[in-house]
Amino acid sequence: MSKLSYITPEGLRIDGRRNNEIRRLNMKMGIFNRADGSAYYEQGNTKITVAVYGPREVASNQRMLHDRAIVNCEYSQAAFSSATDRKPTRKSDKQSYEIASLIKQAFESTIQITLFPRSQIDIYVQVLQADGGLKAAALNAATLAVIDAGLPMRDFICACSATFIEGVPLLDMNQMEERSGGADLLLSIQPQLGGVISLNMESKVPQDMFESVLELANLGCMKIFALLQTEVKRHSADLLSNQINPKS
């Protein structure tokens, strides 16, 4: 596909969005009864489930930390998750390891792990369908699941990707846009504290484009934050309602 095909003369993208629009989000907390926290998260055609267990006893005393909890993350993709790659990812797969490490580090810095010494928190991320933006979607989904688990956090973690094609900054790429060859910038932030958790780039962004791409990614994070907040409030209201009026 030629680069001209990614953006129409009217400024529309392949999926009909403007350059500063995120994909449609659909999310639900508390989907697994046996997990301490869980969430289902859709961003466009990317679909992810997350289960959180803990704090609980450390599996190995050799890994125990006496002043804080250990955060573990396991990331995997279902064999049917990608239309272009039917092979299931393994734990040793480079992308899976990178995403798991990204999630682990983000939540180590955001969960108040010093409140749970000599324990561990396990985050399991499963990609059901992959259509771009996997790292950002996994972080956002894990945020909902950790909140559902009742773990104290300093702030939400909100993440969004951005790029530029033909000199036009684009927000929240789908898989086809990711394969266009443009730079891939991933920003994750603590939206209420105003802190940056991580800034990752798959390839270099020209200096004259960097600021506009970064600003667009931050705009996407804030849009996602508003939607995550709405889901947390809805879920909290449902839990409260069920306590007041328990179902028989």
PASEBA-1860 file (N, C-alpha, C; in nm, 3 decimals):
! residues 248
1> MSKLSYIT> 0.085/-0.120/0.000/0.000/0.000/0.000/0.088/0.124/0.000 ~ 0.059/0.219/-0.084/0.138/0.341/-0.090/0.104/0.429/0.028 ~ 0.197/0.519/0.061/0.174/0.608/0.174/0.054/0.699/0.152 ~ 0.028/0.734/0.027/-0.084/0.822/-0.002/-0.217/0.760/0.039 ~ -0.221/0.629/0.051/-0.344/0.561/0.085/-0.381/0.572/0.232 ~ -0.283/0.609/0.315/-0.309/0.613/0.459/-0.393/0.734/0.500 ~ -0.384/0.841/0.424/-0.458/0.963/0.456/-0.521/1.016/0.328 ~ -0.651/1.039/0.330/-0.721/1.090/0.212/-0.697/1.239/0.197
9> PEGLRIDG> -0.725/1.295/0.080/-0.712/1.441/0.063/-0.797/1.520/0.162 ~ -0.906/1.458/0.212/-0.992/1.524/0.310/-0.937/1.514/0.452 ~ -0.825/1.445/0.467/-0.763/1.433/0.600/-0.814/1.316/0.682 ~ -0.883/1.223/0.618/-0.936/1.107/0.689/-0.840/0.988/0.678 ~ -0.838/0.906/0.780/-0.752/0.788/0.783/-0.826/0.666/0.728 ~ -0.757/0.554/0.726/-0.813/0.432/0.669/-0.946/0.395/0.733 ~ -0.955/0.413/0.866/-1.077/0.375/0.938/-1.175/0.491/0.955 ~ -1.150/0.602/0.886/-1.243/0.714/0.888/-1.220/0.816/0.997
17> RRNNEIRR> -1.117/0.797/1.081/-1.090/0.893/1.189/-1.010/1.013/1.140 ~ -1.022/1.123/1.213/-0.932/1.236/1.196/-0.798/1.203/1.262 ~ -0.699/1.285/1.236/-0.564/1.253/1.286/-0.556/1.256/1.438 ~ -0.644/1.335/1.505/-0.636/1.351/1.650/-0.743/1.272/1.725 ~ -0.800/1.172/1.661/-0.906/1.094/1.724/-0.855/0.956/1.766 ~ -0.894/0.913/1.887/-0.862/0.778/1.930/-0.970/0.683/1.880 ~ -0.940/0.555/1.880/-1.039/0.456/1.839/-1.147/0.442/1.947 ~ -1.256/0.380/1.910/-1.367/0.359/2.003/-1.320/0.269/2.118
25> LNMKMGIF> -1.356/0.307/2.240/-1.320/0.230/2.358/-1.444/0.164/2.418 ~ -1.427/0.038/2.457/-1.532/-0.035/2.528/-1.464/-0.111/2.641 ~ -1.514/-0.101/2.763/-1.444/-0.162/2.875/-1.542/-0.205/2.984 ~ -1.500/-0.304/3.062/-1.582/-0.353/3.172/-1.491/-0.410/3.279 ~ -1.516/-0.371/3.402/-1.437/-0.419/3.516/-1.510/-0.536/3.582 ~ -1.433/-0.619/3.654/-1.491/-0.726/3.732/-1.547/-0.841/3.650 ~ -1.474/-0.885/3.548/-1.528/-0.988/3.458/-1.498/-1.130/3.507 ~ -1.398/-1.147/3.595/-1.361/-1.280/3.647/-1.390/-1.286/3.796
33> NRADGSAY> -1.473/-1.379/3.838/-1.510/-1.388/3.979/-1.396/-1.437/4.068 ~ -1.310/-1.523/4.014/-1.206/-1.583/4.097/-1.082/-1.496/4.112 ~ -1.068/-1.396/4.029/-0.953/-1.304/4.040/-0.984/-1.196/4.143 ~ -0.878/-1.140/4.201/-0.898/-1.028/4.294/-0.939/-0.902/4.219 ~ -0.897/-0.891/4.095/-0.938/-0.780/4.009/-0.927/-0.822/3.864 ~ -1.013/-0.768/3.779/-1.010/-0.807/3.638/-1.076/-0.700/3.553 ~ -1.050/-0.707/3.423/-1.109/-0.611/3.332/-1.104/-0.664/3.189 ~ -1.201/-0.620/3.111/-1.203/-0.643/2.966/-1.191/-0.506/2.901
41> YEQGNTKI> -1.108/-0.497/2.795/-1.079/-0.367/2.736/-1.069/-0.380/2.584 ~ -1.145/-0.298/2.515/-1.138/-0.289/2.369/-1.094/-0.149/2.330 ~ -1.000/-0.143/2.237/-0.962/-0.016/2.176/-0.959/-0.040/2.025 ~ -1.064/0.003/1.957/-1.082/-0.035/1.819/-1.106/-0.184/1.811 ~ -1.026/-0.253/1.731/-1.038/-0.398/1.719/-0.936/-0.474/1.805 ~ -0.863/-0.402/1.888/-0.773/-0.465/1.984/-0.852/-0.497/2.111 ~ -0.848/-0.624/2.153/-0.930/-0.670/2.266/-0.842/-0.745/2.365 ~ -0.853/-0.707/2.491/-0.763/-0.757/2.595/-0.840/-0.787/2.723
49> TVAVYGPR> -0.801/-0.896/2.791/-0.849/-0.921/2.926/-0.730/-0.920/3.021 ~ -0.754/-0.876/3.145/-0.650/-0.873/3.247/-0.707/-0.929/3.377 ~ -0.630/-1.014/3.443/-0.665/-1.065/3.576/-0.552/-1.030/3.673 ~ -0.589/-0.987/3.792/-0.491/-0.950/3.895/-0.516/-1.034/4.019 ~ -0.407/-1.088/4.075/-0.415/-1.166/4.198/-0.318/-1.107/4.299 ~ -0.365/-1.088/4.421/-0.278/-1.038/4.526/-0.329/-0.907/4.586 ~ -0.254/-0.863/4.689/-0.128/-0.919/4.737/-0.150/-1.057/4.799 ~ -0.055/-1.147/4.775/-0.061/-1.281/4.830/0.080/-1.328/4.865
57> EVASNQRM> 0.088/-1.443/4.928/0.215/-1.495/4.974/0.312/-1.515/4.857 ~ 0.437/-1.481/4.879/0.539/-1.495/4.776/0.564/-1.644/4.750 ~ 0.568/-1.680/4.623/0.584/-1.821/4.586/0.720/-1.875/4.628 ~ 0.823/-1.791/4.620/0.959/-1.833/4.655/1.018/-1.736/4.756 ~ 1.063/-1.786/4.871/1.120/-1.699/4.973/1.245/-1.628/4.924 ~ 1.312/-1.685/4.826/1.434/-1.623/4.774/1.403/-1.492/4.702 ~ 1.280/-1.478/4.653/1.243/-1.356/4.581/1.173/-1.255/4.672 ~ 1.149/-1.292/4.796/1.074/-1.205/4.887/1.151/-1.076/4.916
65> LHDRAIVN> 1.077/-0.963/4.918/1.133/-0.835/4.957/1.067/-0.793/5.088 ~ 1.148/-0.761/5.188/1.096/-0.735/5.322/1.035/-0.596/5.338 ~ 1.060/-0.508/5.240/1.008/-0.372/5.254/0.898/-0.337/5.154 ~ 0.866/-0.430/5.061/0.764/-0.398/4.961/0.719/-0.526/4.890 ~ 0.613/-0.511/4.814/0.561/-0.624/4.737/0.638/-0.638/4.605 ~ 0.638/-0.760/4.553/0.691/-0.787/4.420/0.576/-0.778/4.321 ~ 0.597/-0.714/4.207/0.497/-0.709/4.101/0.545/-0.798/3.986 ~ 0.463/-0.895/3.951/0.492/-0.983/3.839/0.391/-0.957/3.727
73> CEYSQAAF> 0.434/-0.973/3.604/0.342/-0.958/3.491/0.369/-1.067/3.388 ~ 0.263/-1.128/3.341/0.272/-1.226/3.234/0.181/-1.181/3.120 ~ 0.239/-1.168/3.002/0.167/-1.118/2.884/0.166/-1.228/2.777 ~ 0.050/-1.252/2.718/0.041/-1.352/2.613/-0.066/-1.313/2.513 ~ -0.053/-1.366/2.391/-0.151/-1.345/2.286/-0.212/-1.478/2.246 ~ -0.344/-1.480/2.231/-0.412/-1.600/2.185/-0.369/-1.633/2.043 ~ -0.370/-1.760/2.009/-0.327/-1.804/1.876/-0.410/-1.741/1.766 ~ -0.536/-1.709/1.798/-0.627/-1.653/1.698/-0.633/-1.501/1.703
81> SSATDRKP> -0.543/-1.436/1.780/-0.555/-1.292/1.805/-0.521/-1.207/1.684 ~ -0.434/-1.257/1.596/-0.390/-1.178/1.482/-0.429/-1.244/1.351 ~ -0.482/-1.164/1.260/-0.522/-1.218/1.130/-0.401/-1.249/1.042 ~ -0.286/-1.188/1.075/-0.167/-1.204/0.992/-0.067/-1.303/1.050 ~ -0.079/-1.331/1.182/0.015/-1.423/1.245/-0.063/-1.517/1.336 ~ -0.077/-1.640/1.294/-0.156/-1.739/1.369/-0.075/-1.814/1.473 ~ 0.055/-1.786/1.483/0.137/-1.857/1.578/0.121/-1.794/1.716 ~ 0.096/-1.873/1.820/0.084/-1.816/1.955/0.218/-1.764/2.005
89> TRKSDKQS> 0.218/-1.655/2.080/0.343/-1.604/2.135/0.382/-1.686/2.256 ~ 0.512/-1.696/2.282/0.563/-1.766/2.399/0.617/-1.665/2.498 ~ 0.635/-1.710/2.622/0.686/-1.621/2.726/0.822/-1.564/2.687 ~ 0.898/-1.642/2.613/1.032/-1.598/2.573/1.030/-1.506/2.452 ~ 0.915/-1.490/2.391/0.905/-1.403/2.275/0.946/-1.261/2.313 ~ 1.022/-1.197/2.227/1.078/-1.065/2.260/0.969/-0.962/2.288 ~ 0.868/-0.952/2.201/0.763/-0.853/2.221/0.687/-0.879/2.350 ~ 0.656/-1.005/2.377/0.583/-1.038/2.500/0.664/-0.999/2.622
97> YEIASLIK> 0.794/-1.027/2.618/0.880/-0.993/2.731/0.888/-0.841/2.749 ~ 0.900/-0.767/2.640/0.909/-0.622/2.649/0.782/-0.562/2.706 ~ 0.666/-0.610/2.661/0.540/-0.555/2.710/0.519/-0.591/2.857 ~ 0.552/-0.716/2.893/0.539/-0.757/3.033/0.629/-0.672/3.123 ~ 0.751/-0.645/3.077/0.845/-0.562/3.154/0.794/-0.419/3.166 ~ 0.737/-0.367/3.059/0.682/-0.232/3.059/0.569/-0.220/3.162 ~ 0.479/-0.319/3.164/0.368/-0.317/3.258/0.418/-0.331/3.401 ~ 0.509/-0.424/3.422/0.567/-0.446/3.556/0.628/-0.318/3.612
105> QAFESTIQ> 0.711/-0.251/3.532/0.778/-0.130/3.579/0.679/-0.017/3.604 ~ 0.577/-0.007/3.519/0.478/0.100/3.536/0.403/0.085/3.667 ~ 0.364/-0.038/3.700/0.285/-0.058/3.821/0.371/-0.066/3.946 ~ 0.497/-0.101/3.934/0.587/-0.091/4.049/0.599/0.053/4.095 ~ 0.592/0.146/4.000/0.607/0.288/4.035/0.475/0.354/4.073 ~ 0.363/0.284/4.053/0.232/0.347/4.075/0.153/0.283/4.189 ~ 0.158/0.150/4.201/0.096/0.084/4.317/0.180/0.117/4.441 ~ 0.115/0.137/4.553/0.186/0.166/4.678/0.234/0.034/4.738
113> ITLFPRSQ> 0.338/-0.021/4.675/0.383/-0.156/4.709/0.448/-0.164/4.847 ~ 0.489/-0.052/4.905/0.549/-0.055/5.038/0.446/-0.089/5.146 ~ 0.318/-0.083/5.112/0.214/-0.119/5.207/0.198/-0.271/5.220 ~ 0.262/-0.345/5.130/0.244/-0.490/5.128/0.379/-0.562/5.126 ~ 0.459/-0.548/5.234/0.590/-0.615/5.236/0.574/-0.767/5.237 ~ 0.676/-0.835/5.184/0.682/-0.982/5.185/0.562/-1.045/5.113 ~ 0.517/-0.983/5.006/0.405/-1.036/4.929/0.429/-1.013/4.780 ~ 0.339/-1.066/4.697/0.352/-1.047/4.553/0.216/-1.013/4.492
121> IDIYVQVL> 0.220/-0.939/4.382/0.103/-0.902/4.304/0.126/-0.951/4.163 ~ 0.033/-1.031/4.112/0.048/-1.092/3.980/-0.054/-1.035/3.883 ~ -0.005/-0.990/3.768/-0.089/-0.932/3.664/-0.079/-1.020/3.539 ~ -0.192/-1.072/3.494/-0.195/-1.159/3.376/-0.271/-1.089/3.264 ~ -0.202/-1.065/3.153/-0.260/-0.994/3.039/-0.276/-1.092/2.923 ~ -0.396/-1.100/2.869/-0.424/-1.190/2.757/-0.483/-1.109/2.641 ~ -0.416/-1.112/2.526/-0.467/-1.043/2.407/-0.556/-1.140/2.330 ~ -0.682/-1.103/2.315/-0.777/-1.185/2.240/-0.777/-1.150/2.093
129> QADGGLKA> -0.755/-1.021/2.064/-0.751/-0.976/1.924/-0.654/-0.860/1.915 ~ -0.565/-0.866/1.817/-0.459/-0.765/1.803/-0.480/-0.684/1.676 ~ -0.495/-0.555/1.693/-0.507/-0.464/1.578/-0.439/-0.332/1.608 ~ -0.316/-0.341/1.659/-0.238/-0.220/1.685/-0.258/-0.165/1.825 ~ -0.156/-0.090/1.871/-0.163/-0.025/2.001/-0.165/-0.121/2.118 ~ -0.097/-0.234/2.106/-0.105/-0.337/2.210/-0.047/-0.291/2.344 ~ 0.067/-0.222/2.341/0.130/-0.180/2.466/0.041/-0.082/2.542 ~ -0.011/0.017/2.471/-0.097/0.116/2.536/-0.224/0.050/2.588
137> AALNAATL> -0.286/-0.033/2.507/-0.411/-0.098/2.548/-0.388/-0.189/2.669 ~ -0.275/-0.260/2.671/-0.246/-0.347/2.784/-0.228/-0.267/2.913 ~ -0.160/-0.155/2.906/-0.143/-0.069/3.024/-0.278/-0.015/3.074 ~ -0.361/0.030/2.982/-0.491/0.084/3.020/-0.581/-0.023/3.080 ~ -0.578/-0.142/3.020/-0.659/-0.252/3.071/-0.611/-0.295/3.209 ~ -0.480/-0.302/3.227/-0.424/-0.341/3.357/-0.460/-0.239/3.465 ~ -0.466/-0.112/3.429/-0.506/-0.009/3.525/-0.644/-0.038/3.582 ~ -0.739/-0.071/3.495/-0.875/-0.102/3.540/-0.876/-0.225/3.630
145> AVIDAGLP> -0.799/-0.328/3.594/-0.798/-0.451/3.673/-0.734/-0.429/3.810 ~ -0.627/-0.349/3.816/-0.562/-0.320/3.944/-0.656/-0.239/4.034 ~ -0.726/-0.143/3.976/-0.824/-0.066/4.054/-0.935/-0.158/4.104 ~ -0.980/-0.250/4.019/-1.084/-0.345/4.059/-1.037/-0.433/4.174 ~ -0.908/-0.462/4.180/-0.852/-0.543/4.288/-0.844/-0.465/4.420 ~ -0.871/-0.335/4.416/-0.867/-0.254/4.536/-0.728/-0.218/4.583 ~ -0.630/-0.229/4.494/-0.493/-0.195/4.531/-0.473/-0.044/4.529 ~ -0.414/0.013/4.633/-0.394/0.158/4.637/-0.291/0.203/4.535
153> MRDFICAC> -0.330/0.300/4.453/-0.242/0.353/4.349/-0.225/0.503/4.367 ~ -0.109/0.552/4.330/-0.083/0.696/4.339/-0.166/0.772/4.236 ~ -0.198/0.707/4.125/-0.274/0.770/4.018/-0.312/0.662/3.918 ~ -0.395/0.695/3.823/-0.420/0.609/3.709/-0.292/0.599/3.625 ~ -0.281/0.494/3.545/-0.181/0.487/3.438/-0.259/0.492/3.307 ~ -0.230/0.591/3.225/-0.297/0.606/3.096/-0.190/0.612/2.987 ~ -0.212/0.536/2.881/-0.112/0.528/2.775/-0.176/0.542/2.639 ~ -0.101/0.601/2.546/-0.149/0.616/2.409/-0.028/0.628/2.315
161> SATFIEGV> -0.046/0.582/2.193/0.060/0.589/2.093/0.030/0.699/1.992 ~ 0.135/0.744/1.926/0.122/0.844/1.820/0.234/0.825/1.720 ~ 0.212/0.873/1.599/0.313/0.863/1.494/0.294/0.980/1.399 ~ 0.364/0.977/1.286/0.335/1.072/1.179/0.358/1.002/1.046 ~ 0.270/1.031/0.953/0.279/0.978/0.818/0.265/1.095/0.722 ~ 0.357/1.106/0.630/0.356/1.218/0.534/0.355/1.354/0.605 ~ 0.424/1.362/0.720/0.431/1.487/0.793/0.308/1.519/0.875 ~ 0.210/1.428/0.882/0.087/1.451/0.959/0.091/1.366/1.085
169> PLLDMNQM> 0.086/1.426/1.205/0.082/1.348/1.328/-0.049/1.269/1.337 ~ -0.040/1.143/1.379/-0.157/1.057/1.392/-0.162/0.998/1.531 ~ -0.281/0.994/1.589/-0.302/0.945/1.725/-0.359/0.804/1.722 ~ -0.309/0.718/1.812/-0.366/0.585/1.836/-0.374/0.502/1.708 ~ -0.261/0.450/1.665/-0.255/0.379/1.537/-0.319/0.241/1.544 ~ -0.382/0.202/1.434/-0.424/0.063/1.419/-0.306/-0.015/1.360 ~ -0.326/-0.145/1.339/-0.215/-0.229/1.295/-0.162/-0.189/1.157 ~ -0.251/-0.153/1.066/-0.208/-0.115/0.933/-0.124/0.012/0.936
177> EERSGGAD> -0.163/0.107/1.021/-0.087/0.231/1.033/0.048/0.205/1.098 ~ 0.053/0.112/1.192/0.181/0.079/1.256/0.281/0.023/1.155 ~ 0.230/-0.042/1.051/0.317/-0.103/0.951/0.351/-0.008/0.837 ~ 0.313/0.117/0.851/0.340/0.214/0.744/0.486/0.257/0.739 ~ 0.560/0.231/0.846/0.700/0.271/0.849/0.725/0.400/0.923 ~ 0.619/0.464/0.973/0.636/0.586/1.049/0.689/0.558/1.189 ~ 0.737/0.662/1.256/0.786/0.647/1.393/0.670/0.608/1.485 ~ 0.701/0.527/1.587/0.599/0.481/1.682/0.637/0.531/1.820
185> LLLSIQPQ> 0.564/0.629/1.870/0.591/0.686/2.002/0.483/0.639/2.099 ~ 0.525/0.585/2.213/0.432/0.541/2.317/0.455/0.623/2.442 ~ 0.350/0.688/2.489/0.357/0.770/2.610/0.265/0.712/2.715 ~ 0.315/0.695/2.837/0.230/0.658/2.950/0.251/0.759/3.062 ~ 0.140/0.803/3.120/0.146/0.913/3.218/0.061/0.882/3.340 ~ 0.084/0.960/3.445/-0.005/0.968/3.560/-0.082/1.098/3.543 ~ -0.205/1.093/3.492/-0.273/1.214/3.444/-0.307/1.316/3.552 ~ -0.331/1.272/3.676/-0.367/1.367/3.780/-0.245/1.429/3.848
193> LGGVISLN> -0.139/1.349/3.860/-0.014/1.400/3.918/0.070/1.475/3.817 ~ 0.042/1.450/3.688/0.117/1.519/3.583/0.253/1.458/3.557 ~ 0.272/1.333/3.596/0.402/1.269/3.577/0.406/1.181/3.454 ~ 0.524/1.168/3.396/0.546/1.077/3.284/0.606/0.948/3.338 ~ 0.541/0.836/3.312/0.591/0.706/3.356/0.695/0.653/3.257 ~ 0.660/0.659/3.129/0.756/0.612/3.028/0.730/0.680/2.895 ~ 0.835/0.692/2.818/0.827/0.745/2.682/0.914/0.655/2.596 ~ 0.851/0.579/2.508/0.923/0.481/2.425/0.905/0.515/2.278
201> MESKVPQD> 1.011/0.499/2.201/1.004/0.521/2.057/1.066/0.402/1.985 ~ 0.992/0.346/1.891/1.042/0.233/1.812/1.143/0.279/1.708 ~ 1.127/0.400/1.659/1.222/0.459/1.565/1.227/0.609/1.590 ~ 1.327/0.674/1.533/1.349/0.816/1.562/1.239/0.904/1.504 ~ 1.201/1.006/1.583/1.107/1.107/1.536/1.188/1.232/1.500 ~ 1.174/1.285/1.379/1.248/1.407/1.343/1.223/1.517/1.445 ~ 1.325/1.593/1.472/1.317/1.695/1.577/1.204/1.794/1.553 ~ 1.179/1.830/1.428/1.075/1.929/1.401/0.934/1.871/1.418
209> MFESVLEL> 0.922/1.738/1.429/0.792/1.674/1.447/0.771/1.622/1.589 ~ 0.879/1.611/1.665/0.871/1.544/1.795/0.770/1.610/1.889 ~ 0.776/1.741/1.900/0.689/1.811/1.996/0.542/1.791/1.962 ~ 0.507/1.801/1.834/0.367/1.787/1.796/0.318/1.644/1.816 ~ 0.404/1.544/1.788/0.366/1.404/1.809/0.350/1.376/1.959 ~ 0.440/1.429/2.040/0.432/1.409/2.185/0.307/1.474/2.243 ~ 0.277/1.596/2.198/0.156/1.665/2.245/0.030/1.587/2.207 ~ 0.032/1.528/2.089/-0.083/1.450/2.045/-0.099/1.325/2.131
217> ANLGCMKI> 0.012/1.258/2.163/0.006/1.140/2.249/-0.046/1.176/2.388 ~ -0.004/1.290/2.440/-0.053/1.335/2.571/-0.202/1.365/2.566 ~ -0.248/1.425/2.456/-0.392/1.451/2.437/-0.469/1.319/2.439 ~ -0.414/1.217/2.371/-0.478/1.086/2.370/-0.486/1.025/2.509 ~ -0.378/1.039/2.587/-0.377/0.987/2.725/-0.488/1.052/2.808 ~ -0.507/1.182/2.792/-0.608/1.252/2.871/-0.749/1.213/2.828 ~ -0.769/1.188/2.699/-0.898/1.140/2.651/-0.929/1.003/2.710 ~ -0.829/0.917/2.710/-0.846/0.782/2.765/-0.871/0.789/2.916
225> FALLQTEV> -0.801/0.877/2.985/-0.820/0.895/3.129/-0.966/0.927/3.162 ~ -1.025/1.017/3.086/-1.165/1.053/3.110/-1.258/0.933/3.096 ~ -1.230/0.847/2.997/-1.313/0.729/2.975/-1.288/0.622/3.082 ~ -1.163/0.605/3.126/-1.134/0.513/3.235/-1.203/0.557/3.363 ~ -1.198/0.686/3.391/-1.265/0.740/3.509/-1.415/0.709/3.506 ~ -1.476/0.726/3.391/-1.620/0.699/3.377/-1.651/0.553/3.409 ~ -1.568/0.461/3.360/-1.590/0.318/3.386/-1.570/0.285/3.534 ~ -1.469/0.345/3.596/-1.444/0.320/3.739/-1.563/0.370/3.822
233> KRHSADLL> -1.616/0.486/3.790/-1.732/0.540/3.862/-1.854/0.451/3.841 ~ -1.873/0.404/3.718/-1.988/0.316/3.690/-1.977/0.187/3.768 ~ -1.857/0.128/3.767/-1.835/0.001/3.837/-1.852/0.018/3.987 ~ -1.801/0.128/4.041/-1.814/0.155/4.185/-1.961/0.171/4.224 ~ -2.037/0.240/4.138/-2.179/0.258/4.165/-2.253/0.125/4.162 ~ -2.214/0.036/4.071/-2.277/-0.096/4.063/-2.246/-0.178/4.188 ~ -2.121/-0.174/4.234/-2.084/-0.247/4.354/-2.160/-0.197/4.475 ~ -2.172/-0.066/4.487/-2.246/-0.006/4.599/-2.393/-0.044/4.593
241> SNQINPKS> -2.450/-0.040/4.475/-2.590/-0.076/4.458/-2.615/-0.222/4.495 ~ -2.521/-0.310/4.458/-2.537/-0.452/4.491/-2.524/-0.478/4.640 ~ -2.448/-0.395/4.709/-2.435/-0.410/4.855/-2.561/-0.364/4.925 ~ -2.620/-0.256/4.872/-2.742/-0.201/4.935/-2.862/-0.290/4.903 ~ -2.867/-0.335/4.777/-2.978/-0.419/4.732/-2.922/-0.549/4.675 ~ -2.876/-0.641/4.761/-2.815/-0.764/4.711/-2.915/-0.847/4.631 ~ -2.862/-0.908/4.523/-2.948/-0.992/4.442/-2.968/-1.126/4.511 ~ -3.090/-1.175/4.504/-3.122/-1.303/4.568/-3.070/-1.419/4.486
END
